[in-house]
């Protein structure tokens, strides 16, 4: 894991298309601004985990709904 130290208003670049800006710091909370093209999905970790769980559940449902797989 790469660890970086940034101050308020400073940026981090990821590749050519993603820029992360330190917008606000209050106590142990940091507000980030993220500039990224629409093709780059950006989620908080808990949202990402929920999306992945929903995809796994849908894949299982689809596999169970496929003809010839009942009872396996």
Secondary structure, DSSP 8 states (H G I E B T S, - for coil): -------TT-EEEETTTEEEEEEEEETTEEEEEEE--TTS----HHHHHHHHHHHHHHHHHHHHHSTT-TT-
